[in-house]
Amino acid sequence: MNGADTAFVLISAALVMLMTPGLAFFYGGMVRVKSALNMLMMSMISLAVVSVLWVLYGYTMAFGDDLGAGLLGGFGHAGFHGITPQTLTGKGGIPVLAFAFFQLMFAVITPALMSGALADRVKFTAWTLYIALWVTCVYFPVAHWVWQSGGWLYKLGVIDFAGGTAVHINAGIGGLAAVLVVGRRIGFKKDPMRPHSLPLVVLGAALLWFGWFGFNAGSALAADGAAANMAFNTQIAAAAAMIGWLAYERLRHGAFTTLGAASGAVAGLVAITPSGAAVNAWGALLIGVAAGAVCSWAVSLKFRLGFDDSLDVVGVHLVGGVIGTLLVGVLATGGVGGLAQLGKQAVGAFSVMAYSFAVSWLLAKLVDKVIGFRAGEDEEVGGLDMSVHAESAYDFSGVGSAAARSSVPAAGAGTHPPTPPATNRKVDA
C-alpha cells in the first residue's frame, strides 16, 4: 500500500463529497424562496440513495470486470463481495475501498446536477425514484465505458480525465430529456423567477470551486505531477471562464452580474474537467475563456427553443462538457492532440449524449406514468417547501417586531414604489 497516494485519494474524495452540499447551496440560492428547501433536498437525497446503490451493485457495474462487450461491468463484486480493506487496485498501491469511495462521490453528484433543470415543479418521491433508476441505467454503464479498462470508449482512446462525458454531458443531456417530459414551470417566460439569495449562490460556487480540486486533481489517483498539472489548470480555467462570461454579459446585456461571475466559474470548471491533464496552462486559459463566453450565450437557448431548463444545467454542464471534451483534440500537448484524437473525442461526447438522452427520456416517462413526475398545480404555485417538506427556508415570525414596525413610514408619507423584479438572467425572452 502506498500511504501517501492513499491519503491523497481519501482527502480528494472528501473534497468531492463537499461539492454536493455546495451544489445544493448554488442551486438553492437560484430558485425562488418558496422552493429553496426543496432544491436543497433534491441534491442532498442523492447522497443517500446513490451511496446505498453503490454498495449493492453500482460499483461492480461501473468498475467490475467487463462482461465482454465493453458496455457493463460484471456483478462479481456486488455487495463488495471479495473486497477487504487490504485489497489493492491493480496499479498504484491504493486500496480498492479508497478508490471506490472516491468514485462514489462522482456517482452522487452527477444526478444531483440534473436537479437544477427540474427546479420548482417535481414531486420529491418521483425525483428520488428517478435518480435511483437513472444511476442504474445511465450513470453506472457510462462510467464503465469511459473509465474502466474494458470499457469501449476507454479502449477507443477517448480522453476524459475526470468526467466531461460521464458526469457533465451525461447529466446535462439527462436533465434536458427529463425537462421535455415534465414540461415548463407555470409562468415560464411570463413571471419573474429571479434568484432569492445571490449570497447563497456565491457560497455554493465557492464550495464547488474548492471541492473541484479534489474532483480533478484527485482523478490522478496519486500525488504526482499529473495531479499538480490538473489542479493548476483547474484554477486557471475557472478564472478565465469567469472573465469570459462577464465580458460577454457586459457586451451583450450591459452589466457584470454576480450570478454571471458564479456561473462563469462553474462553466470553466466543467470544461477543464475532461481535458485538464492533457493541456498546459495556455490551453487551460483558452478552454476557460471559450467555456465562459459560449456558455453565457447558451443559457439563452431555453427561451429561444422553448424548453424550461430552470437553472441552466444544459447551458453550463452540457455545453461546457462538450467544449472541454472536444478541445482535448485541439489543445492536448505531448503529441496527443490532432484530428484523430478530435474524432475520438467527438465519438465519446455524442455517443454518451445519444444514449443518455434516450434512456433518460424513457425513464422519465416511466416515472411519470407510474406515480406522476410533476407536482400538483397548487403545490407548484404555493411552493414545494411547505407542501412537500412542511418547512420553510426562513422564519419571518419576528418581522413584525416593534423595532421593525417603527421603521415603517406613516400612511401618506412619501415612498418610492419597489423596483420591479428582474428575471434570473438578462436574456432575450
C-alpha positions in Angstrom: 0.0 0.0 0.0 1.2 3.5 -0.9 0.3 5.5 2.1 0.8 9.0 0.6 -1.3 8.3 -2.5 -4.0 6.6 -0.4 -4.2 9.7 1.8 -4.3 11.9 -1.2 -7.2 9.9 -2.7 -9.2 9.9 0.6 -8.8 13.6 1.0 -9.8 14.2 -2.6 -12.9 12.0 -2.0 -13.9 14.2 1.0 -13.5 17.3 -1.2 -15.7 15.9 -3.9 -18.3 14.9 -1.2 -18.4 18.6 -0.2 -19.4 19.5 -3.7 -22.9 18.0 -3.4 -23.9 20.3 -0.5 -22.1 23.1 -2.4 -24.3 22.4 -5.4 -27.3 22.4 -3.1 -26.4 26.0 -2.0 -25.7 27.1 -5.5 -29.0 25.8 -6.9 -30.9 26.7 -3.7 -30.0 30.3 -3.9 -31.0 30.5 -7.6 -34.6 29.4 -7.0 -37.5 31.4 -5.6 -37.8 31.4 -1.8 -40.9 29.2 -1.8 -39.0 26.2 -3.0 -35.5 26.8 -1.7 -35.6 23.8 0.8 -36.9 21.5 -1.9 -34.0 22.4 -4.1 -31.5 21.7 -1.3 -33.2 18.3 -0.7 -33.1 17.4 -4.4 -29.3 17.5 -4.2 -28.9 16.0 -0.7 -31.1 13.0 -1.3 -28.6 11.8 -3.9 -26.0 11.3 -1.1 -28.3 8.8 0.5 -29.8 7.0 -2.5 -26.7 6.6 -4.6 -24.5 5.6 -1.7 -26.7 2.6 -0.9 -27.0 1.6 -4.6 -23.2 1.9 -4.9 -22.7 -0.8 -2.3 -25.4 -3.1 -3.6 -24.4 -3.1 -7.3 -23.2 0.3 -8.6 -19.5 -0.2 -8.0 -19.4 -3.6 -9.7 -21.5 -2.3 -12.7 -19.1 0.5 -13.2 -15.7 -1.0 -12.3 -16.2 -4.7 -12.2 -14.6 -7.0 -14.8 -16.1 -6.3 -18.2 -18.8 -8.7 -19.4 -17.2 -8.8 -22.8 -18.7 -6.1 -25.0 -17.2 -3.0 -23.2 -20.7 -1.9 -22.1 -21.0 -3.0 -18.5 -19.1 -4.4 -15.6 -19.8 -7.9 -14.2 -21.6 -8.5 -10.9 -18.7 -10.4 -9.2 -18.3 -7.6 -6.6 -22.0 -7.0 -5.9 -22.2 -6.0 -2.2 -18.4 -5.5 -2.4 -18.0 -9.3 -2.4 -14.4 -10.3 -2.2 -13.1 -6.8 -1.3 -11.4 -6.3 2.0 -9.5 -3.2 3.4 -6.3 -4.9 2.3 -7.4 -5.4 -1.3 -5.4 -3.1 -3.6 -6.1 -1.7 -7.0 -4.3 -3.2 -10.0 -1.8 -0.3 -10.0 -0.6 2.4 -7.7 -0.9 0.6 -4.4 -4.3 2.2 -3.4 -6.9 0.2 -1.5 -9.9 -0.6 -3.6 -12.1 0.8 -0.9 -10.3 4.2 -1.2 -10.8 4.2 -5.0 -14.5 3.1 -4.6 -15.1 5.9 -2.0 -13.6 8.4 -4.4 -15.7 7.2 -7.4 -18.8 7.0 -5.3 -18.7 10.8 -4.9 -18.8 11.2 -8.6 -21.8 9.0 -8.8 -23.5 11.0 -6.1 -23.1 14.5 -7.7 -23.9 13.5 -11.3 -27.7 13.0 -10.8 -27.7 16.0 -8.4 -26.5 18.2 -11.2 -29.7 17.3 -13.1 -31.9 18.6 -10.3 -31.4 22.2 -11.4 -33.1 21.6 -14.7 -36.3 20.5 -12.9 -36.4 23.0 -10.1 -39.8 24.2 -8.7 -42.1 21.6 -10.2 -41.5 17.9 -9.5 -42.6 15.5 -6.8 -39.9 14.7 -4.3 -40.8 11.0 -4.4 -40.7 10.9 -8.2 -37.3 12.6 -8.2 -35.9 10.1 -5.7 -37.2 7.2 -7.8 -35.9 8.8 -11.0 -32.3 9.2 -9.7 -32.3 5.6 -8.5 -33.3 4.4 -11.9 -31.0 6.9 -13.7 -27.8 6.0 -12.0 -28.6 2.3 -12.5 -29.4 2.5 -16.2 -27.3 5.5 -17.3 -24.5 6.6 -15.0 -23.1 3.2 -14.0 -22.9 1.9 -17.6 -21.4 5.1 -18.9 -18.8 5.3 -16.2 -17.8 1.8 -17.2 -17.5 2.9 -20.9 -15.2 5.8 -20.0 -13.0 4.8 -17.1 -12.8 1.0 -16.8 -10.0 -0.5 -18.8 -12.5 -2.8 -20.6 -15.0 -0.1 -21.5 -15.4 0.6 -25.2 -14.7 4.3 -25.0 -11.6 3.7 -22.8 -10.3 1.2 -25.4 -11.1 3.6 -28.2 -8.7 6.1 -26.6 -11.2 8.8 -25.6 -9.6 11.2 -23.1 -11.9 12.0 -20.2 -9.6 12.6 -17.2 -12.3 13.5 -14.6 -15.8 13.4 -16.1 -16.6 15.6 -19.0 -18.6 12.8 -20.7 -19.6 10.6 -17.8 -20.6 13.4 -15.5 -21.3 16.7 -17.2 -22.5 15.7 -20.7 -24.4 12.8 -19.1 -26.1 15.0 -16.5 -26.8 17.9 -18.9 -28.5 15.8 -21.6 -30.3 13.7 -19.0 -31.7 16.8 -17.4 -32.9 18.1 -20.8 -34.7 14.8 -21.5 -36.5 14.9 -18.2 -37.4 18.5 -18.8 -39.1 17.6 -22.1 -41.2 15.0 -20.2 -42.1 17.1 -17.2 -42.8 20.4 -19.1 -42.4 24.1 -18.3 -42.9 25.8 -15.0 -46.2 27.7 -14.5 -45.4 31.2 -15.6 -42.3 30.4 -17.7 -41.3 33.4 -19.8 -44.1 35.4 -18.1 -43.4 35.7 -14.4 -40.1 36.9 -12.9 -38.2 34.0 -11.5 -35.1 35.7 -10.1 -32.8 34.1 -7.5 -33.9 34.6 -3.9 -30.4 34.7 -2.5 -27.3 35.6 -4.6 -25.1 35.3 -1.5 -26.1 31.6 -1.3 -25.3 31.2 -5.0 -21.8 32.6 -4.4 -21.2 30.4 -1.4 -22.3 27.4 -3.4 -20.0 28.3 -6.3 -17.1 28.8 -3.8 -17.7 25.4 -2.3 -17.9 23.8 -5.8 -14.7 25.5 -6.8 -12.9 24.3 -3.7 -14.2 20.8 -4.0 -13.3 20.7 -7.7 -9.6 20.4 -6.9 -10.4 17.0 -5.4 -12.7 16.2 -8.3 -10.0 16.9 -10.9 -6.6 16.5 -9.3 -7.8 13.5 -7.3 -8.5 11.7 -10.5 -4.8 11.2 -11.0 -5.1 8.8 -8.0 -1.6 9.8 -7.0 0.1 12.8 -5.5 2.2 13.4 -8.6 2.9 15.8 -11.5 -0.3 14.9 -13.3 -2.3 15.9 -10.2 -0.3 19.1 -9.9 -0.9 20.0 -13.5 -4.6 19.2 -13.2 -5.0 21.3 -10.0 -3.2 24.3 -11.6 -5.2 24.1 -14.8 -8.4 23.8 -12.8 -7.8 27.2 -11.2 -6.7 28.9 -14.5 -9.7 27.7 -16.4 -12.2 28.7 -13.8 -10.7 32.2 -13.6 -10.6 32.6 -17.3 -14.1 31.4 -17.7 -15.4 33.9 -15.2 -13.8 36.7 -17.2 -15.1 35.3 -20.4 -18.7 35.1 -19.1 -18.6 38.6 -17.6 -17.2 40.1 -20.7 -19.9 38.5 -22.9 -22.5 39.5 -20.4 -21.3 43.1 -20.3 -21.2 43.4 -24.1 -24.5 41.7 -24.7 -26.6 42.9 -21.7 -24.7 45.8 -20.3 -23.9 44.5 -16.8 -21.5 42.4 -14.8 -23.8 40.3 -12.6 -22.9 38.3 -9.5 -24.8 35.3 -10.9 -22.8 35.6 -14.1 -19.5 35.5 -12.1 -20.5 32.4 -10.2 -21.9 30.7 -13.3 -18.8 31.5 -15.3 -16.5 30.0 -12.8 -18.6 26.8 -12.8 -18.6 26.7 -16.6 -14.8 26.8 -16.6 -14.6 24.1 -14.0 -16.9 21.9 -16.1 -14.9 22.4 -19.3 -11.5 21.7 -17.8 -12.7 18.5 -16.2 -12.1 16.2 -19.1 -9.1 18.0 -20.6 -7.0 19.5 -17.8 -4.4 16.7 -17.5 -3.7 16.8 -21.3 -3.2 20.5 -21.8 -0.8 23.2 -20.5 -1.7 26.5 -18.8 -2.2 28.2 -22.1 -4.6 25.5 -23.1 -6.5 25.9 -19.8 -6.8 29.7 -20.5 -8.3 29.1 -23.9 -10.7 26.4 -22.7 -11.8 28.7 -19.8 -12.4 31.8 -22.0 -14.3 29.7 -24.6 -16.4 28.0 -22.0 -17.3 31.2 -20.2 -18.4 33.1 -23.4 -20.1 30.2 -25.1 -22.0 29.0 -22.0 -23.1 32.6 -21.3 -24.6 32.6 -24.7 -26.0 29.1 -24.4 -28.2 29.8 -21.4 -30.5 31.9 -23.6 -31.3 29.0 -25.8 -34.0 27.8 -23.5 -36.0 30.9 -24.2 -35.5 30.7 -28.0 -36.2 27.0 -28.2 -38.9 26.9 -25.5 -37.6 24.3 -23.1 -37.6 25.2 -19.4 -34.2 24.3 -18.0 -34.8 26.1 -14.7 -31.2 26.7 -13.6 -29.3 26.4 -16.9 -27.9 22.8 -16.5 -27.9 22.4 -20.3 -26.2 25.7 -21.0 -23.5 25.2 -18.4 -22.9 21.4 -17.9 -23.9 20.0 -21.3 -22.3 22.8 -23.4 -19.3 23.2 -21.1 -18.8 19.4 -21.1 -18.9 19.3 -24.9 -16.4 22.2 -25.2 -13.9 20.6 -22.8 -14.2 17.2 -24.4 -13.7 18.3 -27.9 -10.9 20.8 -27.2 -8.8 17.9 -26.0 -8.3 17.0 -29.6 -7.2 20.6 -30.4 -5.1 21.7 -27.5 -3.7 18.5 -26.0 0.1 18.5 -25.7 2.7 15.8 -26.0 1.7 14.7 -29.4 -1.8 13.6 -28.2 -3.8 16.3 -30.0 -4.8 16.2 -33.7 -7.7 15.3 -36.0 -7.6 11.7 -35.0 -8.0 12.5 -31.3 -10.6 15.1 -32.1 -12.6 12.4 -33.9 -12.3 10.1 -30.9 -13.5 12.9 -28.6 -16.5 13.5 -30.8 -17.4 9.9 -30.7 -17.2 9.9 -26.9 -19.2 13.1 -26.5 -22.0 12.3 -28.9 -22.4 8.6 -28.1 -22.9 9.5 -24.4 -25.4 12.2 -25.5 -27.4 9.9 -27.6 -27.5 7.0 -25.1 -28.2 9.3 -22.1 -30.9 11.3 -23.8 -32.8 8.2 -25.0 -32.6 6.3 -21.7 -33.3 9.4 -19.6 -36.4 10.2 -21.6 -37.7 6.7 -21.3 -37.1 6.6 -17.5 -38.8 10.0 -17.0 -41.8 8.7 -19.0 -41.9 5.6 -16.9 -41.8 7.5 -13.6 -44.5 9.9 -15.0 -46.8 7.0 -16.0 -46.3 5.1 -12.7 -46.5 7.7 -10.0 -46.6 11.0 -11.8 -43.5 13.1 -12.1 -44.9 16.6 -11.7 -46.2 18.2 -8.5 -49.8 19.5 -8.4 -50.6 22.9 -9.7 -51.4 24.2 -6.2 -48.2 22.8 -4.8 -46.1 24.4 -7.5 -47.8 27.8 -7.2 -47.7 27.9 -3.4 -44.2 26.5 -3.2 -42.9 23.0 -2.6 -41.3 23.7 0.7 -44.4 23.7 2.8 -46.4 21.2 0.7 -43.7 18.6 0.5 -41.4 19.2 3.4 -43.7 21.0 5.9 -40.9 23.6 6.4 -39.8 27.0 5.1 -36.3 28.2 4.4 -36.6 31.3 6.5 -38.6 32.2 9.7 -40.3 35.6 9.2 -42.2 35.4 12.5 -40.1 38.2 14.0 -40.6 40.6 11.2 -43.5 42.3 12.9 -41.5 43.3 16.0 -41.7 46.8 17.5 -38.3 47.8 16.0 -39.4 46.7 12.6 -42.8 48.4 12.9 -41.1 51.7 14.0 -39.2 51.8 10.7 -42.4 51.6 8.6 -43.4 55.1 7.2 -46.7 56.5 8.3 -49.6 56.5 6.0 -49.3 59.1 3.3 -45.5 59.5 3.7 -43.6 59.8 0.5 -42.2 56.4 -0.5 -40.8 55.1 -3.8 -42.5 52.2 -5.4 -40.5 49.0 -5.3 -38.3 48.2 -8.2 -39.9 45.6 -10.5 -38.2 42.2 -10.0 -35.9 41.1 -12.8 -35.6 37.6 -14.2 -32.8 35.4 -13.0 -30.7 36.2 -16.1 -30.7 39.0 -18.5 -31.6 37.2 -21.7 -33.8 37.8 -24.7 -37.1 36.1 -23.9 
